[in-house]
Amino acid sequence: MAESNKNTEQTREFHFTVKDFDRIRKLIYDHAGISLNQSKEDMVYSRLARRLRATGLQTFDQYLAFLETNDAAEWEAFTNSLTTNLTSFFREPHHFPILTEHIQQHKNTHPIMLWCSASSTGEEPYSMAMTMVDLFGSYTPPVKILATDLDTNVLAIAREGVYPLDRIEKLPEDTVKRFFLKGTGTQAGHVKVRQELRDMITFRQINLLAPTWSIRGPFDAIFCRNVMIYFDKQTQYNILEKFVPLMQPDGLLFAGHSESFYHAANLFKLRSKTVYELAANAQHKTR
């Protein structure tokens, strides 16, 4: 193992020590709640080496010292670099019929509010919007979707709603025809989400670890999928606890396929596969 690490170090452009890695782990945890294990060392080096080149700094020690001067723009770039954004349209498809069934029960009682709390490049909130269009039979349903993420780069992509053709290749042809416009000229090879879908969604930067969120509920459903895996159990609990007062009493929380919230049984109980509802003693805390 020692020989392997030595060989890796010799091939790296920048000197990168265990101390550097541990310092980075603490910084990203304190700032964004992301827990990086030892297996992420190569990923961290690769992504942050780009920041050294961009800033013209020669060592990780110099870069981290610069970061700790609280340069807001570099903190944003640092966080964006270490945030993983893997997503696709209708990922974990079993959730969308459940969302449809749930909203069907309420669609004539009040305007629907949904929150996608880790929206990445936008495929997830746009999938939610398409689901609502199908449910209401209208491109302008009484639905508002809040889509948030920590990473400003992916939010910019999401707002544009422009994707390479390969991002939609697994969607049914009818879905593509109804919800996407194919690009021509300089936009050939890309598609753009219909304006009506974009109008349903508000994109905002939100740090789930912030002490307070400038968000108003109540939400009929919150999608928080494949983001909790980056947080430790206590951080997960703190976020879940802040979800509670923002939900309708019978609201649903959608989690990722590898996530479970059994450690927050006083807040949420499992309703079906990776779908949670408020625990009985948490419902009185909703708005």
Protein Blocks (a to p, Z undefined) as FASTA:
>chain_A
ZZmmmmmmmmpmbdcdfklmmmmmmmmmmmnopacdfklmmmmmmmmmmmmmmnopabfk
lmmmmmmnopaklmmmmmmmmpccdddehiakllmmmmmmmmmmmmmmbccddddfblmn
olmmmmmmmmmmmmnopabbcbddddddfblklmmmmmnopacfklmmmpcfklmmmmpc
cdehjlgoiacddfklmmmpccddddfkbmbdcdddddfbdcdehklmmpcfklmmmmmm
mmmmmpcfkbccdddfkbccklmmmmpccfbghiacddfklmmmpZZ
